[in-house]
Amino acid sequence: MTKIRLSRFGSKANPHYRIVVVDSRAKRDGGYIERVGYYDPRRTTKDWLKLDQERVQYWLGVGAQPTDTVKKLIKQASEA
């Protein structure tokens, strides 16, 4: 099964996340199929959430399942 989920990067106490499409059996920070966005939970920049809506819709169309957090981020990105 393919999932759309967060992959952590950044330094200790400074989390940043990539929104990625991965095989559900892969590790959290392991290899991914495609990077579709970026999320900064600390909102240190004006672009704290970037999402390629076109690619996200493609992956959802072919059966990828987003995690609960990613569902919320997709909704926020579409409202902005």
C-alpha positions as protocol buffer text, in pm:
chain_id: "A"
residue {
  index: 1
  type: MET
  ca { x: 0 y: 0 z: 0 }
}
residue {
  index: 2
  type: THR
  ca { x: 118 y: 350 z: -78 }
}
residue {
  index: 3
  type: LYS
  ca { x: 92 y: 624 z: 184 }
}
residue {
  index: 4
  type: ILE
  ca { x: 136 y: 999 z: 194 }
}
residue {
  index: 5
  type: ARG
  ca { x: 307 y: 1083 z: 521 }
}
residue {
  index: 6
  type: LEU
  ca { x: 560 y: 1304 z: 695 }
}
residue {
  index: 7
  type: SER
  ca { x: 933 y: 1239 z: 694 }
}
residue {
  index: 8
  type: ARG
  ca { x: 1130 y: 1430 z: 956 }
}
residue {
  index: 9
  type: PHE
  ca { x: 1447 y: 1622 z: 885 }
}
residue {
  index: 10
  type: GLY
  ca { x: 1613 y: 1921 z: 1049 }
}
residue {
  index: 11
  type: SER
  ca { x: 1820 y: 1939 z: 1363 }
}
residue {
  index: 12
  type: LYS
  ca { x: 1738 y: 1847 z: 1721 }
}
residue {
  index: 13
  type: ALA
  ca { x: 1463 y: 2072 z: 1863 }
}
residue {
  index: 14
  type: ASN
  ca { x: 1413 y: 2222 z: 1515 }
}
residue {
  index: 15
  type: PRO
  ca { x: 1181 y: 1984 z: 1330 }
}
residue {
  index: 16
  type: HIS
  ca { x: 1095 y: 2021 z: 965 }
}
residue {
  index: 17
  type: TYR
  ca { x: 904 y: 1765 z: 765 }
}
residue {
  index: 18
  type: ARG
  ca { x: 887 y: 1658 z: 405 }
}
residue {
  index: 19
  type: ILE
  ca { x: 549 y: 1539 z: 284 }
}
residue {
  index: 20
  type: VAL
  ca { x: 633 y: 1227 z: 89 }
}
residue {
  index: 21
  type: VAL
  ca { x: 474 y: 935 z: -93 }
}
residue {
  index: 22
  type: VAL
  ca { x: 613 y: 605 z: 38 }
}
residue {
  index: 23
  type: ASP
  ca { x: 547 y: 236 z: 55 }
}
residue {
  index: 24
  type: SER
  ca { x: 371 y: 175 z: 388 }
}
residue {
  index: 25
  type: ARG
  ca { x: 639 y: -75 z: 494 }
}
residue {
  index: 26
  type: ALA
  ca { x: 922 y: 179 z: 463 }
}
residue {
  index: 27
  type: LYS
  ca { x: 1082 y: 344 z: 766 }
}
residue {
  index: 28
  type: ARG
  ca { x: 974 y: 696 z: 862 }
}
residue {
  index: 29
  type: ASP
  ca { x: 1291 y: 858 z: 731 }
}
residue {
  index: 30
  type: GLY
  ca { x: 1377 y: 595 z: 473 }
}
residue {
  index: 31
  type: GLY
  ca { x: 1357 y: 621 z: 97 }
}
residue {
  index: 32
  type: TYR
  ca { x: 1048 y: 762 z: -66 }
}
residue {
  index: 33
  type: ILE
  ca { x: 883 y: 750 z: -407 }
}
residue {
  index: 34
  type: GLU
  ca { x: 816 y: 1122 z: -445 }
}
residue {
  index: 35
  type: ARG
  ca { x: 838 y: 1437 z: -236 }
}
residue {
  index: 36
  type: VAL
  ca { x: 515 y: 1637 z: -270 }
}
residue {
  index: 37
  type: GLY
  ca { x: 556 y: 1906 z: -8 }
}
residue {
  index: 38
  type: TYR
  ca { x: 716 y: 2063 z: 296 }
}
residue {
  index: 39
  type: TYR
  ca { x: 589 y: 2147 z: 647 }
}
residue {
  index: 40
  type: ASP
  ca { x: 746 y: 2361 z: 921 }
}
residue {
  index: 41
  type: PRO
  ca { x: 544 y: 2315 z: 1243 }
}
residue {
  index: 42
  type: ARG
  ca { x: 723 y: 2608 z: 1410 }
}
residue {
  index: 43
  type: ARG
  ca { x: 615 y: 2843 z: 1129 }
}
residue {
  index: 44
  type: THR
  ca { x: 953 y: 3019 z: 1119 }
}
residue {
  index: 45
  type: THR
  ca { x: 898 y: 3138 z: 761 }
}
residue {
  index: 46
  type: LYS
  ca { x: 599 y: 3269 z: 570 }
}
residue {
  index: 47
  type: ASP
  ca { x: 612 y: 2952 z: 354 }
}
residue {
  index: 48
  type: TRP
  ca { x: 566 y: 2713 z: 647 }
}
residue {
  index: 49
  type: LEU
  ca { x: 350 y: 2482 z: 435 }
}
residue {
  index: 50
  type: LYS
  ca { x: 413 y: 2406 z: 69 }
}
residue {
  index: 51
  type: LEU
  ca { x: 221 y: 2138 z: -113 }
}
residue {
  index: 52
  type: ASP
  ca { x: 207 y: 2038 z: -479 }
}
residue {
  index: 53
  type: GLN
  ca { x: -171 y: 1999 z: -499 }
}
residue {
  index: 54
  type: GLU
  ca { x: -161 y: 1854 z: -849 }
}
residue {
  index: 55
  type: ARG
  ca { x: 71 y: 1569 z: -748 }
}
residue {
  index: 56
  type: VAL
  ca { x: -118 y: 1506 z: -424 }
}
residue {
  index: 57
  type: GLN
  ca { x: -443 y: 1471 z: -620 }
}
residue {
  index: 58
  type: TYR
  ca { x: -270 y: 1233 z: -862 }
}
residue {
  index: 59
  type: TRP
  ca { x: -148 y: 1009 z: -579 }
}
residue {
  index: 60
  type: LEU
  ca { x: -485 y: 1015 z: -406 }
}
residue {
  index: 61
  type: GLY
  ca { x: -642 y: 919 z: -739 }
}
residue {
  index: 62
  type: VAL
  ca { x: -423 y: 612 z: -775 }
}
residue {
  index: 63
  type: GLY
  ca { x: -502 y: 492 z: -423 }
}
residue {
  index: 64
  type: ALA
  ca { x: -243 y: 645 z: -189 }
}
residue {
  index: 65
  type: GLN
  ca { x: -372 y: 682 z: 167 }
}
residue {
  index: 66
  type: PRO
  ca { x: -277 y: 1001 z: 358 }
}
residue {
  index: 67
  type: THR
  ca { x: -210 y: 988 z: 731 }
}
residue {
  index: 68
  type: ASP
  ca { x: -439 y: 1187 z: 962 }
}
residue {
  index: 69
  type: THR
  ca { x: -185 y: 1469 z: 996 }
}
residue {
  index: 70
  type: VAL
  ca { x: -134 y: 1490 z: 622 }
}
residue {
  index: 71
  type: LYS
  ca { x: -512 y: 1501 z: 569 }
}
residue {
  index: 72
  type: LYS
  ca { x: -524 y: 1811 z: 791 }
}
residue {
  index: 73
  type: LEU
  ca { x: -232 y: 1971 z: 607 }
}
residue {
  index: 74
  type: ILE
  ca { x: -394 y: 1905 z: 267 }
}
residue {
  index: 75
  type: LYS
  ca { x: -711 y: 2072 z: 392 }
}
residue {
  index: 76
  type: GLN
  ca { x: -514 y: 2374 z: 524 }
}
residue {
  index: 77
  type: ALA
  ca { x: -324 y: 2409 z: 198 }
}
residue {
  index: 78
  type: SER
  ca { x: -642 y: 2397 z: -10 }
}
residue {
  index: 79
  type: GLU
  ca { x: -805 y: 2669 z: 205 }
}
residue {
  index: 80
  type: ALA
  ca { x: -512 y: 2907 z: 167 }
}
